[in-house]
Amino acid sequence: MRLFGLKSCDTCRKALKALRAAGHDPQVIDVRADGIGPADMQAILDRFGDGAVNTRSTTWRGLSQEDRQRPAADLLATHPTLLKRPVIESGGQWHQGWTRPVEETLLG
C-alpha cells in the first residue's frame, strides 16, 4: 500500500493514522519532497483524469487562466501539490481522497 500526499496535509495525516490503526503500514510518498514517478503519474491520470487536479487548492487559485487550461499531466508535473489528496494505491487499485467509501474499502 502506498499513500501519495503531503506531510502538511491534514486529510493525508488523518488517512495515514487510520490506516496504521487498522494494521496497515503504507509507504508514504510526499509529492512535494519525493515527486511522483512517471509510471505512477500515468496510472493516476488513467484512473482519475482531470479529477486528479485539486481545483480548490491555494496553488490552483494562484495560477493564471492560461495555466489553468493546461493538461492535467503538465500541471501535476509542474505543480505536484495540485494533486487531489490523498491518492492511495493498494493491491493495484487506486483510490482518491479520504471519503467514507474509500475508508470502507481500505479499512473493511
KOLMI-809860 format. One record per residue: z, y, x of N, C-alpha, C in turn. Coordinates in steps of 0.05 Angstrom, whole numbers, padded with zeros to 5 digits, always signed. Layout:
N
ZYXZYXZYX...
This chain:
108
+00000-00023+00017+00000+00000+00000+00000+00025+00018-00017+00044+00010-00019+00069+00025-00017+00092+00006-00002+00113+00014+00001+00137-00002-00010+00161+00013-00031+00173+00002-00043+00197+00013-00031+00221+00000-00019+00239+00015-00007+00263+00003+00002+00283+00024+00022+00299+00017+00033+00318+00036+00063+00314+00037+00074+00317+00060+00103+00314+00063+00118+00335+00048+00105+00358+00043+00118+00380+00029+00114+00380-00001+00099+00360-00011+00093+00358-00040+00115+00344-00055+00127+00357-00074+00149+00346-00090+00140+00320-00104+00116+00320-00116+00107+00297-00130+00103+00273-00112+00093+00278-00088+00089+00257-00068+00116+00246-00060+00136+00263-00055+00162+00254-00048+00175+00237-00070+00171+00246-00095+00182+00231-00118+00169+00203-00120+00143+00202-00116+00129+00177-00117+00138+00158-00095+00140+00169-00071+00149+00153-00048+00177+00142-00052+00195+00159-00062+00222+00150-00067+00223+00127-00088+00208+00130-00109+00207+00109-00130+00194+00083-00119+00173+00086-00104+00160+00062-00092+00179+00047-00073+00193+00062-00057+00212+00049-00038+00236+00037-00053+00245+00050-00074+00267+00039-00090+00259+00013-00104+00233+00010-00109+00222-00014-00122+00216-00036-00102+00222-00031-00076+00217-00051-00056+00191-00049-00041+00176-00029-00046+00150-00025-00031+00156-00009-00006+00139-00012+00014+00141+00003+00038+00113+00015+00045+00106+00035+00029+00079+00046+00033+00075+00060+00060+00051+00057+00070+00043+00073+00093+00037+00101+00083+00049+00122+00094+00045+00149+00085+00024+00163+00103+00003+00173+00091-00017+00188+00105-00015+00217+00096-00006+00234+00113-00004+00263+00107-00032+00274+00112-00045+00283+00090-00073+00292+00092-00076+00316+00109-00055+00333+00112-00057+00356+00129-00054+00348+00158-00035+00332+00165-00029+00325+00192-00047+00302+00202-00052+00282+00185-00067+00258+00194-00096+00259+00186-00103+00274+00165-00130+00274+00155-00136+00249+00138-00160+00247+00128-00169+00224+00112-00193+00213+00126-00192+00187+00133-00214+00174+00146-00239+00174+00128-00263+00172+00140-00288+00173+00125-00290+00151+00104-00282+00127+00110-00283+00105+00091-00264+00110+00067-00240+00119+00073-00221+00125+00052-00231+00149+00035-00242+00169+00048-00252+00192+00033-00274+00183+00014-00292+00166+00024-00313+00156+00006-00302+00140-00017-00283+00124-00012-00270+00108-00033-00257+00126-00054-00244+00146-00045-00231+00165-00063-00251+00180-00080-00273+00189-00067-00294+00203-00082-00309+00184-00101-00313+00159-00093-00326+00139-00111-00309+00135-00135-00283+00134-00132-00265+00127-00154-00259+00152-00172-00255+00175-00160-00246+00199-00176-00267+00221-00178-00288+00220-00161-00309+00241-00162-00297+00268-00158-00307+00288-00174-00298+00315-00172-00268+00318-00180-00258+00298-00195-00230+00298-00203-00211+00294-00179-00222+00288-00155-00205+00286-00131-00195+00313-00122-00208+00335-00132-00201+00362-00123-00182+00374-00143-00160+00384-00133-00139+00397-00149-00147+00426-00153-00157+00432-00177-00167+00459-00183-00144+00477-00193-00119+00467-00192-00096+00483-00199-00079+00491-00175-00089+00484-00151-00073+00489-00127-00076+00517-00117-00057+00524-00100-00058+00550-00087-00082+00553-00069-00089+00531-00056-00113+00531-00039-00138+00537-00055-00140+00524-00078-00164+00528-00096-00165+00557-00104-00143+00569-00112-00143+00597-00121-00151+00616-00099-00147+00608-00074-00155+00625-00052-00184+00622-00044-00198+00604-00056-00227+00600-00049-00244+00620-00063-00266+00627-00050-00286+00645-00063-00301+00629-00085-00314+00643-00103-00331+00629-00123-00352+00612-00110-00363+00622-00088-00384+00607-00074-00373+00581-00063-00349+00582-00051-00336+00558-00040-00330+00538-00063-00322+00548-00086-00314+00530-00108-00338+00514-00118-00362+00523-00112-00386+00509-00121-00394+00486-00103-00382+00485-00079-00389+00464-00060-00381+00437-00070-00395+00416-00061-00388+00388-00070-00360+00381-00061-00348+00363-00077-00320+00354-00072-00317+00344-00043-00336+00329-00033-00334+00318-00006-00332+00340+00015-00348+00361+00012-00347+00383+00030-00320+00398+00029-00311+00403+00004-00286+00417+00000-00263+00402+00013-00262+00375+00008-00239+00360+00018-00241+00356+00049-00265+00356+00060-00268+00354+00089-00258+00380+00102-00263+00402+00089-00255+00428+00100-00226+00435+00093-00217+00428+00069-00190+00434+00059-00177+00409+00048-00167+00391+00065-00155+00366+00055-00132+00370+00036-00119+00393+00036-00097+00398+00018-00106+00402-00011-00133+00404-00015-00143+00405-00042-00143+00379-00057-00136+00357-00042-00135+00331-00055-00114+00331-00077-00121+00322-00100-00102+00319-00122-00084+00295-00114-00058+00301-00112-00039+00282-00100-00018+00272-00120-00006+00250-00112-00014+00232-00090-00037+00214-00098-00051+00204-00078-00070+00182-00083-00058+00158-00070-00057+00136-00085-00044+00112-00075-00064+00089-00077-00067+00075-00054-00085+00052-00053-00066+00027-00051-00070+00009-00069-00054-00015-00069-00071-00039-00077-00074-00057-00059-00090-00081-00064-00119-00075-00072-00130-00055-00060-00158-00048-00065-00161-00030-00090-00140-00025-00104-00141-00008-00128-00132+00020-00120-00145+00040-00131-00138+00068-00125-00126+00081-00150-00105+00096-00145-00090+00110-00166-00086+00139-00158-00087+00157-00177-00084+00185-00171-00062+00197-00188-00045+00214-00176-00023+00227-00190+00000+00208-00192+00022+00218-00204+00046+00202-00208+00053+00205-00237+00035+00193-00254+00038+00194-00283+00051+00168-00292+00060+00168-00317+00072+00143-00328+00054+00119-00325+00028+00120-00331+00011+00096-00328+00010+00087-00299+00009+00106-00280+00009+00098-00251+00036+00085-00244+00058+00097-00253+00084+00086-00247+00086+00057-00259+00078+00054-00283+00079+00027-00296+00063+00006-00281+00040+00015-00272+00022-00004-00257+00034-00012-00230+00045+00008-00216+00054+00002-00189+00084-00007-00188+00099+00000-00207+00128-00007-00207+00134-00031-00225+00115-00038-00243+00119-00061-00260+00134-00056-00285
